[in-house]
Amino acid sequence: MSDQVLDVKGLRCPMPVLRANRALRGLAPGAQLRVLATDRASVADFQAFCRETGHALVAFSEESGVFSFLIRRRAAQEAEKPEEPQA
């Protein structure tokens, strides 16, 4: 399965995280999103975002001023599943 890529280069905090959050909502649980950003603050922002939301920050790297974050969408929570009708 290929990763979906979100290019937020040139955007400043909090836009990279907000755009990533929107993109993750459209993915199936367990799917991965690669985010490309240039804002240095995005390193701490994505670490905190993943810690607070339960998404997994699988990897991140930096090359020539571009930060790459690989985020795996969290599994669906019990509260998000529809209730089954009882007989």
C-alpha positions as CSV (number, residue, x, y, z in Angstrom):
1,M,0.0,0.0,0.0
2,S,1.4,3.4,-0.9
3,D,1.3,6.3,1.5
4,Q,-0.9,9.3,0.9
5,V,1.3,12.5,0.7
6,L,0.4,15.9,2.1
7,D,2.6,18.7,1.1
8,V,2.4,21.6,3.5
9,K,5.8,23.2,2.7
10,G,5.8,26.9,3.3
11,L,3.0,26.8,5.8
12,R,3.5,27.9,9.4
13,C,2.2,26.6,12.7
14,P,-0.6,25.6,13.3
15,M,-1.5,25.0,9.6
16,P,0.6,21.8,9.0
17,V,-1.0,20.0,11.9
18,L,-4.5,21.2,11.1
19,R,-4.2,20.1,7.4
20,A,-2.7,16.7,8.5
21,N,-5.6,16.2,11.0
22,R,-8.1,16.9,8.2
23,A,-6.3,14.4,5.9
24,L,-6.1,11.7,8.6
25,R,-9.9,11.9,9.1
26,G,-10.4,10.9,5.5
27,L,-8.2,7.8,5.8
28,A,-9.1,4.3,7.0
29,P,-7.7,3.2,10.4
30,G,-4.2,1.9,10.0
31,A,-3.6,3.9,6.8
32,Q,-0.5,6.1,6.6
33,L,0.0,9.7,5.8
34,R,3.4,11.2,4.8
35,V,3.5,14.9,5.6
36,L,6.2,17.2,4.0
37,A,6.8,20.4,6.0
38,T,9.4,23.2,6.2
39,D,8.4,24.8,9.5
40,R,10.9,23.8,12.2
41,A,8.2,24.0,14.8
42,S,6.4,21.1,13.0
43,V,8.8,18.6,14.6
44,A,7.5,19.3,18.2
45,D,4.0,20.0,16.8
46,F,3.6,16.6,15.2
47,Q,5.1,14.8,18.2
48,A,2.6,16.4,20.5
49,F,-0.3,16.0,18.0
50,C,0.4,12.2,17.7
51,R,0.8,11.8,21.5
52,E,-2.5,13.6,22.1
53,T,-4.6,12.0,19.4
54,G,-3.4,8.4,19.5
55,H,-2.0,8.4,15.9
56,A,1.4,6.8,15.6
57,L,4.4,8.9,14.5
58,V,6.1,6.0,12.7
59,A,9.1,8.0,11.5
60,F,10.4,11.5,10.8
61,S,13.4,12.8,9.0
62,E,14.9,16.1,7.6
63,E,16.6,16.6,4.4
64,S,17.6,20.0,2.9
65,G,15.2,21.9,5.2
66,V,12.2,19.6,4.4
67,F,10.8,17.6,7.3
68,S,9.1,14.3,6.4
69,F,6.6,12.8,8.9
70,L,5.1,9.3,8.5
71,I,1.9,9.1,10.6
72,R,-0.3,6.0,10.9
73,R,-4.0,6.7,11.6
74,R,-5.1,5.3,14.9
75,A,-7.4,2.3,15.0
76,A,-11.1,3.1,15.4
77,Q,-12.1,3.5,19.0
78,E,-15.0,1.6,20.6
79,A,-16.9,4.8,21.0
80,E,-16.7,5.5,17.3
81,K,-18.2,2.1,16.3
82,P,-22.0,2.1,15.8
83,E,-23.9,0.1,18.4
84,E,-25.3,-3.2,17.4
85,P,-29.1,-3.6,17.8
86,Q,-30.0,-5.9,20.7
87,A,-32.6,-8.6,20.2
